[in-house]
Amino acid sequence: MRVATAEQCKRLDEKAINERGVPSLELMERAAAGVARQVLALLGEAKGAPVTVLCGPGNNGGDGVAAARLLRRAGVAARAFLVGAREKMTADTREMARRLEAEGGCLEDLASESMGQTDHFRRSRLFVDAILGVGLHDQVRGPALTGLAILNTYGQGKTVAVDLPSGVEADTGALLGSAPDCLCTVTFTLPKPGHFVGKGGLCTGRLVVEDIGIPADLVEGETFPITAVDRQWVGRVLPRRAPDAHKGDFGRVYIVGGSVGFTGAPVLAARGALRSGAGLIYLGVPEKVYPIIAGKCDEVMAAPLPGGSNGALAEEAALTLFTQLPGKDACLLGPGLGRSPAAELVVRTVVSTVRTPLVLDADGINAMEGHIDTLDARRQHITVITPHDGEFARLGVDLSGGDRIAAARDFAAAHSCVVVLKGHCTVVAAPDGRVFLNTTGNCGMAKGGSGDILGGMILSLMGQGIHPVEAAAAAVWLHGYAGDLCAAEKGTYGMTPGDLAEKIPQAILDAMEEN
């Protein structure tokens, strides 16, 4: 699913109006009709219940005023309130206010101390948030704060947002003040990044995309570097398997991980790789923990690597890996390795010298702290890194600005690697500027071991020949969808990473059924 930035949306609207002669009021009427349809569907049999429509003076507010008129026409007791000054109303919003009045309604001035208005807010079954649109870039102030306070007091969980929840920055999902928790958001033409990432992704609720009549060729003429990954996209990425294929056709992959106290991580990574289709999985672990890990692996070829008395890898392990990695389609470095100086030296030595495509996870990433030049030495070779926020910070990335998309994209371009920035709405960024936003997953996956499974899944899909950035984006979606299947069956409290791994095959089946 293509995702448009605020600037792209503005450009498409301007081209439709100025170059193609599509009346702006016609676009507004279609947007309002989409909002009204969602409100009516949510009201169901209670369509006579009170509804509050809060409208800013801009064109987003014009959508709300028009929606209020259409709702009243359908028998809904909708009242529209102006959040802001009348002299700031756009020409189109003024026209929508005139049309509302022509049908017996009124755009009322919001009076924060009006008992009659407050009583209406208390009784309202639903709210329509049409205060601010996608053009918000500064902290919310003035009358808009009053409108948001009403939504946060009376409309939590029963608000339909127009285009974007007010208070959310369209391109980053950052909250510029506060925003309501919405039942759904009705956006137009294409979704925006703020519907998925940051706090905006938590406020949006169910996302509905309405076609308001922007000419299709204008949309096709734009380049959209950001994609929201969905089931259809994953179904197209996953390769179909030949009936006469053999295990070597599905990738020879190698996992390096484990240490005393962290024997589960490499096993979970191997399970993720196995369940997502890898043909041959090799697992190298420190010799001291080899018996423990080998006992857990019936379908994976585990082997000991030179280790120290501390149960972590010894420096000599690098020489062994030089002989074992050639001929492998991809290698995962990091799950459960620990942060011993010797293990980190092994990671950096492998990163800087081998040509095998690498996935760096967990302690594989931590080993790069203070050694970003080692990562840069792989510019000519395939590297995927899978940091969470803390690990990304150790690589020198400041996420305090809240723009996770820009942070991942900039790092990927600067260091010629694929970045999988994990978290709510994991962001996958490619060196060429493409960005993929995940649309699956839940809080039940926030348990130690979930990331290890993801690392194994990325490794597996890379080993099967899928382009690294597409392998990473597909693996992230499948991982989250498997987690959603697991949560539906076991709940978010009790589900485990092992449970999640067992749902991967069903996730793949569901995705492939789409194509």
N, C-alpha and C positions, 0 to 999 in steps of 0.2 A: 504494500500500500504506500503510494507516494505521499510525502509529507512536505508541506509548503511553509516557508518562513513568512513572517509578517510582511516583509518587503515584497516577496513574490505574490502574496495575496493582493497587496495594494496595486502592484503592477498589472495583474490580471484584470482587476476591476477597472482600472483606468483604460486599459486597452479595449475592453469590452464596451465601455461607455464612449470613449473618444474616437476609437478607430472603427468600431463595428456598429456604432449607433444604438447599442442596447440601452434603453432608458434606465437611469439609475433607480427611479421609482419602481420600475418593473422588477429589478433585482431585489429591491427591498420587500416588495409584496411577496415574491417567491420565498424569500428567507422567512418572512413572517408566517407564511402558510406552513412551512416546515416546522416552525416552533409550535404553532397552534395544533398541528396534528399530534405532536408528542404530548402536549398538555391534555388534549382530549383523550388520548389513549390511556394516559395515567389516571385521569379522573374516572374513566369508565362510566358506570351507572350514576356516579355522583357528579355529573357535569353541571348541575345547578349550584354546586358548592362555591363559596367565595374563593377568588384567585387574586393575588396581588402581582402587578407588573411594575417593577421599578425601572425607570427609563432615564438614562443620562441624556444630555443635550446633543450628543453626537449621533452619527448614523447608526451605531449599535442601539441607541435609545429609540431611533426611528423604527428599527425592526420590532422593538418591544411595543411601541404604540400601535403599529399596524397589527401585531399579533393580538393585542387587547381587543381591537375592533373585530377581528375575525372570531375571537372567542365569544365575545358578546353576541355576535351574529348567530353563533351556534348554541346560544342559550346559557352560556357560562356567566356567572356573576363576577366578571372581571373588572377591576378598577386599576387604572394606570396612573402612576405618580411620577412627576418630574423630579429627578434628583440633580439639581443644579439650577443655573440661572436661565431664564427664558431668552435673554438676549444672546446667549451662547448657542442656542439651538441652530442646527444646520438647516438649510433650505428644505431638504428632504424630510427632516424630522418635523419641521413646521407644517409641511403638507400632510404628513400622516396625522398630526394632531387635528388639522382641519377636517380630514376625512372621518376621524373618530367623532368629532363634534357633529358632523353632518348626519351621523347615524345615531345621534342621541347620547353619545358618551362625552367624556371630558378628560383631558390630561390635567390632573390635579397637581397643585404645588404641594410638595412634601412638607408637612408641618410636624416637626418632631414631637411637639407637645400637644398635638391634637388627640383628644381622647377618642373621637370617632374613628380616626385613622388607626390608632393603636388597637381599638377593638376589632377593626377589620383585619389587621395583621394577625391578631390572636386566633381569629376564626378561620383564616385562610387555609384551604386544603393544600394549595400549591402556591409557589412563588415563581415568577419569571425574572431572572437576573439579566437586565439589559442596560446595566449602568455603564460599564466600560468595555471596550472592544480590544482588538489585537494590537492597537497602537500604543498601549501602555508601556512606558519604559522608566518612569520615575515612581517614587513612593506615592501611594494614594493619599490624597489630602482633600480638604474642603468638604463639600456636600457629599462626595462619593463615600467618605468615611461614615457619614450618617446612614447612607443606604446600606453599606456593608454591615453596619451594626444591627440594622433591622433584620437583614438576612441571617446574620449569625445568632440573633436572639430568637427569631420566630421561624426561620426558614431552613434550619439545618436538616438535611436529609429529605427535604421536600421542595428543592429548588431545581428549576430547569434553566440552565445557563444559555444565553444567546452567544454563539460563536466561541466564547471562552469564559470560564468563571471570572468575574470581576476581581481584580487584584493579582491575577496571574500574568506573568510576562510570557508572551506568546512563544518566544524562541528558546527560552531557558526553563520554563516551568517554575521559576522563582516566585515566591510570594512577595509582592511589593506592598506589604502591610498585612492584609488578611484576605481570605477568600472563603466563600460558603462551601460546605460539603454538598455537592449536587447529586440529585437522583440521576440526571442525565445532562449532557451538553449537546446542543444542536449546532454543529458548525457547517460551514458552507464551502462547497467545491472540493476542498481537500483538508485533512486534519493538519494541525500545527504541532510543532515539537512540544509545546507546553501542555498538550493533552496527555503526554506520556511521561515526560521526565520531571524530576524535582517534585515539589509539593503539588504542582499543577496536576500531575498524574494521579494524585490521591484525591483531588477535589473534583475532577471531571465527572466521575460516575460513568454511566453507560454513554458511549460516544456514538452520535448519529451524524452522518455526513449527508447533507442535502445538496442536490444539484440545483443551482438557482439560475442556470441559463448562461453561464460563461461559455462562449463558443469552444467546442472541443479542440479545435485546431490551435487555439491560443494556449490551452493547457498542454497539449502535446508539444508545442513549440518551446516550452520551458524545460530546463534541466533541473531535476530535483535530486540533489545529492543525498537527501535523507529519506530512508525507507522505514516504515513501521512493519516489522516482520509479522506475517500472519500465516495461517495454515496453508493457504494456497501457495504462498511464496516458498515455504519449506517443501511442499509437495513437488514443486518444479525443480528444486535444487537437488533433492535426493535422487541418485541414479537408479535406474531399473536394472535388475540383476539378470544376467544371461542364464538360461536353464542349465548350460553345460559348464558353468564357472567352477573354479576350484578355490581352495582357501587362499592361495597366493594372489588371487585376483582382488581380494578384499583388504589388502594392506598388511604389511609387516611393520608393526609398531613396537616401540621400546619405551618402557617407563623406568625412570631412575628415581628412587625415593626410599623412605623408611629410615628409622633410627630407633634406638631404645626409647620407649614411651610413645612412639608414633608408628606402630605397626599396622594400624587400620587404614591410614591414608593411602598408601600405594595399592592396597587390596581394593579399596573402593574405587580408585582411579581405574584399575584394571577391570573391575566390574562394569564401570561406565563404558569403557572401550568395548568390552565384550558384548554388552547388551545393545550397543549401537552399531554392531555389525563388523567389527574388525576381524580379519581372517586369522592372523597369527599375532599373539601378544607376548612379548618378552618383558620380563620384570627383573631388573637388577637392584639388589638391596644389600646393605652392609652384612658381612658374613655373620656377625653376632646375632642379628635378628632373622637371618635366613630361615632357620628351622621353624620359627613361629609363623613367618609369612608363607613359607612353602606349604605348611599344613592347612592354610586357608585357601589355597589356589589349586583347584582341580583342573581348570581349563586354561590356565595361564602358565607359561614356561618361566618359572622363577629360577634365578641363579644368584649365587653369592658374589659380591664384589669386595675387594680389599677394604677392610675396616679397621678402626682403631679400638682401643680398649674401652672407649666411651660409648661404643655401639653405633657410632656414626661412620660415614665414609672416610677412608684414609686417602691421602694425596695420590697414592698409587692407583686408585680406582680410575683416574683419568686415563692412564695408559691402557687399562683393560677396555674402557669404553671406546678408545680409538680403534680397537680391533673389532669390536662388536657392532658399532653403529653403521659402518659402511654396508650398504645394501638394504638398510631399513628405510621405510617410506617416511617416517616421522618419529620424533622422540619427545616425550614429556619429561621435563626436569623439575623436580621440586616437592612433590607431595610427601610430607612427613620427613624431609631430609634433616631438619633441625638447622641451627645456625652455628655449628662448630666451624672454626677457621678452616679446617681441612676440607670439610664438605663444601664450604663456599668457594674455596680455591678450585675444587673439582668442577663446580658449576661454571665458574668464570673461564676455566681452561677449555672446557667443552664448547661453551658459547663462542669463544674467540677463535676456535680452530676447526671445528667440524663443519661440514657443509650440509649435513642432514637437516631438513626442516625441523624446527624446535618449537615446542610449547613450553613457556616458562610459567610456572604456577607456584604460589606460596613461597617456600624458601628458595626456590629458583629465582624468584623476583627479588627477594630480600638480599640475595647474594650480589645483586647489581647495585645496592646502595653504596654510593660513593665511587662507583665504577661504571658510570654510564658510557664511558669510552669503550668498554668491553662490548656493550650492546651495539654501539655504533660500528664496531668492527664487522658486524654481520649484515651490513647494508645490502650486500649482493646476494644474501641468502634469506630464506623464509624464516621469520620469527613471529610468534604470537605470544603476547603477554596477557595475563589474566588477573590484574590487581583488583583488590577492593580498595576503598578510599585510603586506608592506612598504608597499604603497600605502595599505592601510587604516590603518596606523600613522601615515602622514603626514596622515591626516584626523583624527588625535587619538584613535584607538581603541587601547586597551590589550588585547592578546590574551594577556598573560602568565598570566592565570587559567586559560586552556585551554578556556573555554566559548565556542566559535565560534558555536554556535547563538544563545546569548543576545546575543553581541556584534553579530551581523548583524541579529537581530530588533530589538534596541534602537535601532540606528542607523537602520534602515528606518523605525521608528515616529517617531523624533525628527525626522527630516529629510524624511519623506514621499516616500521613493524606494524603488525595488526594489534590494536589495543582492545581488550575485552574488559571494560570498566564495570565491575560487578556492583550490584545493588538493586534497589527498586528501579525497574526499567533499565536493565543492563544495556550499556551503550557499546556497540562494536564499531570501531573506526579503522578505516584503511588508509594507507599512505597516500592514496590518490584523492583523498577528500571525501570519499563515500562514507556514510554513517548509517548504521542499522540500529533501530530501537526495538527492544523486546516488548512483547505484549502479553506475556504469560508469567506465572509464578505467584507465590503467596508467602505469607510470613511463616508458615510451617516449615519452609525450607531453610530458615535461619538457624541451622544446627551444624555443628562441626562435622565435616565429611561431605556436605553437599557440594562444596567447591571442588573437592577431589573427583567426584563423579563427573562434574562438568569438564574438568581438565581431560579426563579419559575420553569423554565423548568428542571433544574437539579433536583430540589426537586421532581417534578412530575415523572420523569423517575426512580429515586431512589425508590419512593413510589410504583411504578409499579413492583418492584422486580428486576430491572436491576442492575448488579454489580456496585457499586459506581463509579469506575474509568471509566467504559464503559458508564454509564449513563451521567457522566460529559462530556466525549469526544463526545458522540452522541448529547447531548444537545448543545454543542458549535457549532458543524457542522450545526445542524438544525437551530440554531439561526442565524448563518452567511448566510446560504442559504436562509432563509426567508428574511434576509436583502438584499440579492442579487435580489430576486424576487421583493422586494419592490422598490429597486433602478431602476430596469428595467422599472417599471411602473410609478414611481413618480419622479425619479431623486434623486441624493444624497443630494441636497440642501433642498428640501421640505419634504422628508420622515420623519415620526415621529416614536417613539417607539410603539405607538398605531397601526400605519400602519403595522409595522413589526409583531406585535402579530397576526394580522389577516392573515398573510401569513404562519404562522406556520403549519396549517393543510395541505396546499398544499405542503410544504416542506416535511412533513411526508409521504404524498401520493407518492411523487416523489421518495423518498428513498425506500419505501416499494415495489414499482414497480420493483426495481432492482432484487428482489429475490422472 
